[in-house]
Amino acid sequence: MQDNARTVLSFTRRPNIFIHTIFSIFSVLCIIPLMAVISISLSREEDILQYGYKLIPSNITGIAYRAIFKNPDKIINAYSNSILVTAIGTICSMIVMILLAYPLSRRDYKYRNAFSFYIFFTMLFSGGIVPWYILIAKYLNMKDTFFVLFVPYLVNVWYVLLLKTYFKDIPISLLESANIDGASEIRILISIVLPLSKPALATVSLFIVLQFWNDWWLSLLFINKESLVTLQYLLYKMMRNMDYLRNNVSQMAHGMIDTSNLPTETMRMAMCIVAAGPMLIIFPFFQKYFVRGLTVGAVKG
């Protein structure tokens, strides 16, 4: 009897060992690119040109990081702008989209279908970038202001539909009971709907954080003041200037200046580390809700 139990237990463990092995290999494959980026950012440009990319740098140096932080005041200011834009933009965006998604999820809302179609229609057609630019710069007068860095991205239709789907799965009887007990719609939303929707809220919040943090497009279009430049746009300008020097200076100087040692590749990878660092710190706090939030609407009973 004990031998049979041991045999069954061994067979049940084998699939777990196989699954753990597969995921361990997959985890290592995910870590290797990050290690390569760090290694390249700490390498010398001439080593990369001579030996190619390596997981362990031949000669460790911080030239690329010194080039990025040559003007620390600009980097600190850009970091501050990006942090403020990300924090304020995420909070405002979540408030607006929650207030938009919640009425659309209620089956007793009379105009739910009409507004849902109106919102979905904007995913299919848009006015174009020129009218969008004119609206923001000329009519709303937000050019060269802090608001222009997050107001155009306050509502994302896909995230609204995602939140609507999750809110709709909450039993309507629970909301009606709270309404009978005298709770207002705002109280129901804050005390019942939002606590039950943590996976969806965490997932959408993470996506919005990544959108605001990685955005350089709004700064490129609407910002001329150096004090309002975000981190991603500052790094973009630095990389563009470095590429320009490497491609044109040697030609203009008739080959008298050697630009092969300019940290182009290493600086590119160092910028990835500088830009992605905060996101790598934030992601673990959302991880426990992330998988559940991604499966919103995937299974229907």
MIMARMI-532944 format. One record per residue (C-alpha): residue number from 1; x, y, z. Coordinates in steps of 0.001 Angstrom, whole numbers, padded with zeros to 6 digits. Layout:
    nr         u         v         w
   NUM         X         Y         Z
...
% end
This chain:
    nr         u         v         w
     1    000000    000000    000000
     2    002789    002389    000879
     3    004605    001483   -002348
     4    001506    002353   -004375
     5    001179    005671   -002569
     6    004807    006488   -003243
     7    004392    005598   -006922
     8    001344    007858   -007265
     9    003169    010669   -005446
    10    006182    010359   -007736
    11    003971    010535   -010814
    12    002219    013641   -009490
    13    005539    015331   -008794
    14    006978    014734   -012252
    15    004632    017147   -014070
    16    005447    019813   -011442
    17    009171    019300   -011947
    18    008719    019532   -015713
    19    006661    022728   -015443
    20    009125    024299   -012994
    21    012016    023447   -015314
    22    010279    025028   -018303
    23    009505    028219   -016412
    24    013002    028376   -014950
    25    014481    028203   -018438
    26    012015    030839   -019629
    27    012956    033102   -016696
    28    016640    032818   -017532
    29    015901    033664   -021175
    30    014046    036776   -019996
    31    016903    037858   -017725
    32    019649    037416   -020349
    33    018583    040452   -022481
    34    018566    042667   -019386
    35    022028    041422   -018447
    36    023210    042110   -021997
    37    021887    045687   -021872
    38    023651    046326   -018547
    39    026872    044769   -019846
    40    026852    046842   -023040
    41    026164    050037   -021093
    42    029271    049357   -018979
    43    031504    048467   -021948
    44    033804    050611   -024057
    45    032639    051538   -027547
    46    035799    050178   -029173
    47    035344    046819   -027413
    48    031859    046501   -028861
    49    033099    047356   -032353
    50    035936    044836   -032040
    51    034404    041923   -030097
    52    030661    042482   -030416
    53    028106    042223   -027630
    54    029002    040210   -024512
    55    027196    039298   -021305
    56    030371    040118   -019379
    57    032162    043301   -020509
    58    035826    043016   -021455
    59    036615    046345   -019783
    60    034168    047895   -017351
    61    033767    051641   -017755
    62    031185    054290   -016980
    63    031791    056545   -019994
    64    028230    056198   -021237
    65    026731    057106   -017859
    66    029130    060032   -017456
    67    028008    061303   -020876
    68    024349    061077   -019849
    69    024893    062762   -016472
    70    027284    065385   -017801
    71    024603    067983   -017013
    72    023000    066510   -013883
    73    020660    069464   -013418
    74    018921    068708   -016711
    75    018595    065019   -015883
    76    017209    065740   -012411
    77    014743    068270   -013820
    78    013645    065836   -016547
    79    013269    063068   -013963
    80    011159    065354   -011781
    81    008939    066296   -014716
    82    008452    062668   -015726
    83    007637    061595   -012169
    84    005114    064412   -011752
    85    003525    063799   -015145
    86    003288    060071   -014478
    87    001843    060454   -010985
    88   -000646    063252   -011749
    89   -001538    061854   -015170
    90   -002192    058351   -013824
    91   -004377    059589   -010970
    92   -006390    061952   -013169
    93   -006705    059407   -015958
    94   -007935    056675   -013611
    95   -010498    059023   -012036
    96   -011880    060105   -015413
    97   -011987    056586   -016877
    98   -013553    055067   -013745
    99   -016280    057721   -013742
   100   -016840    057002   -017438
   101   -016737    053196   -017241
   102   -018939    052744   -014181
   103   -022190    054223   -015627
   104   -021622    052264   -018841
   105   -021395    049035   -016838
   106   -024763    049558   -015163
   107   -027566    047720   -016969
   108   -030131    050121   -015536
   109   -028496    053152   -017163
   110   -030824    054286   -019928
   111   -028226    055669   -022368
   112   -025607    052955   -021803
   113   -025675    051564   -025364
   114   -025627    054970   -027026
   115   -022638    056218   -025050
   116   -020836    052882   -025451
   117   -021162    053156   -029218
   118   -020017    056775   -029148
   119   -016910    055846   -027172
   120   -016165    052784   -029319
   121   -016579    054875   -032493
   122   -013534    056952   -031522
   123   -011406    053804   -031752
   124   -012282    053481   -035444
   125   -012050    057101   -036584
   126   -010200    060202   -035401
   127   -009919    063791   -036539
   128   -006229    063474   -037461
   129   -003082    064911   -035968
   130   -003419    068392   -037505
   131   -006866    069190   -036017
   132   -005715    067558   -032771
   133   -002665    069840   -032656
   134   -004701    072942   -033483
   135   -007240    072093   -030779
   136   -004624    071675   -028066
   137   -002250    074483   -029087
   138   -004639    077157   -030355
   139   -008044    076641   -028773
   140   -007107    075083   -025428
   141   -003897    077153   -025166
   142   -001980    074357   -023501
   143    001228    074624   -025517
   144    004318    075047   -023309
   145    002305    074255   -020188
   146    002560    071360   -017766
   147   -001015    070259   -018543
   148   -000220    069411   -022145
   149    002011    066563   -020964
   150   -000896    064492   -019604
   151   -004306    065969   -020555
   152   -004313    064576   -024155
   153   -003850    061047   -022760
   154   -006445    061195   -019983
   155   -008909    058827   -021680
   156   -007967    055620   -023442
   157   -011013    053912   -024950
   158   -009587    050422   -024651
   159   -008978    050846   -020915
   160   -012492    052256   -020471
   161   -013951    049144   -022105
   162   -011709    046954   -019953
   163   -012920    048608   -016749
   164   -016504    048498   -017980
   165   -016253    044734   -018546
   166   -014862    044154   -015065
   167   -017416    046414   -013360
   168   -020226    044613   -015203
   169   -019209    041245   -013666
   170   -019935    042555   -010162
   171   -023348    041179   -009083
   172   -026028    043811   -009594
   173   -027862    042476   -006503
   174   -024954    043631   -004342
   175   -025240    047155   -005707
   176   -029018    047167   -005353
   177   -028744    046049   -001725
   178   -026389    048923   -000982
   179   -028779    051292   -002745
   180   -031715    050044   -000641
   181   -029647    050643    002494
   182   -029356    054290    001459
   183   -025917    054371   -000151
   184   -025457    056883   -002950
   185   -023936    055937   -006298
   186   -020640    057565   -005345
   187   -020604    055621   -002055
   188   -021365    052383   -003920
   189   -018575    053069   -006380
   190   -015979    053913   -003715
   191   -016946    051373   -001036
   192   -018022    048357   -003120
   193   -017084    048531   -006809
   194   -013512    049783   -006519
   195   -012393    047388   -003724
   196   -013751    044449   -005757
   197   -011985    045681   -008901
   198   -008389    045829   -007652
   199   -006977    043482   -010371
   200   -008453    045559   -013201
   201   -007501    048845   -011574
   202   -003927    047698   -010942
   203   -003515    046421   -014510
   204   -004903    049553   -016133
   205   -002882    051746   -013767
   206    000318    049949   -014728
   207   -000378    050398   -018425
   208   -001113    054092   -017899
   209    002052    054545   -015841
   210    004086    052993   -018652
   211    002359    055198   -021213
   212    003081    058438   -019372
   213    006604    057441   -018353
   214    007690    056392   -021858
   215    006037    059252   -023707
   216    008216    061725   -025585
   217    005748    062566   -028356
   218    003865    065289   -026468
   219    007094    067004   -025462
   220    008278    066920   -029051
   221    005091    068511   -030351
   222    004140    071031   -027693
   223    007125    071827   -025437
   224    009778    074435   -026219
   225    010726    075270   -022637
   226    013704    073364   -021249
   227    012164    073413   -017776
   228    009223    071266   -018961
   229    011172    068633   -020902
   230    010512    065057   -019765
   231    013143    062369   -019318
   232    012316    060369   -022438
   233    012444    063416   -024685
   234    015710    064605   -023133
   235    017299    061185   -023740
   236    015924    061207   -027273
   237    017559    064576   -027970
   238    020856    063419   -026489
   239    020861    060296   -028650
   240    019971    062297   -031737
   241    022836    064731   -031072
   242    025270    061851   -030541
   243    024232    060230   -033830
   244    024630    063549   -035597
   245    028151    063988   -034249
   246    029156    060489   -035211
   247    027767    060722   -038742
   248    028762    064280   -039679
   249    031639    065626   -037604
   250    034265    063369   -039154
   251    033087    064335   -042647
   252    033120    068052   -041881
   253    036604    067781   -040362
   254    037863    065793   -043381
   255    038688    062763   -041237
   256    040847    064658   -038731
   257    038469    063801   -035863
   258    037967    060172   -034900
   259    034332    059608   -033911
   260    034582    055847   -033562
   261    035101    056192   -029806
   262    031920    058197   -029248
   263    029756    056079   -026902
   264    026845    055661   -029286
   265    025872    052041   -028650
   266    026875    052048   -024990
   267    025045    055309   -024429
   268    021936    053891   -026073
   269    021937    050966   -023645
   270    022729    053224   -020680
   271    019689    055299   -021599
   272    017564    052150   -021482
   273    018760    051483   -017939
   274    018220    055082   -016838
   275    014733    055206   -018348
   276    013559    051728   -017311
   277    014923    051707   -013771
   278    011874    053196   -011993
   279    009506    050906   -013896
   280    011459    047833   -012809
   281    010964    048968   -009216
   282    007228    049694   -009603
   283    006226    046509   -011434
   284    006576    044054   -008475
   285    003926    045999   -006529
   286    001389    045394   -009344
   287    002427    041832   -010108
   288   -000050    040003   -007863
   289   -002974    041750   -009588
   290   -001486    041849   -013068
   291   -002319    038309   -014282
   292   -005871    038433   -012941
   293   -006412    041829   -014554
   294   -005208    040612   -017948
   295   -007876    037873   -017968
   296   -010742    040348   -017647
   297   -013531    039185   -019911
   298   -011614    036115   -021059
   299   -014002    033634   -019380
   300   -017716    034057   -019517
   301   -020116    031942   -017478
% end
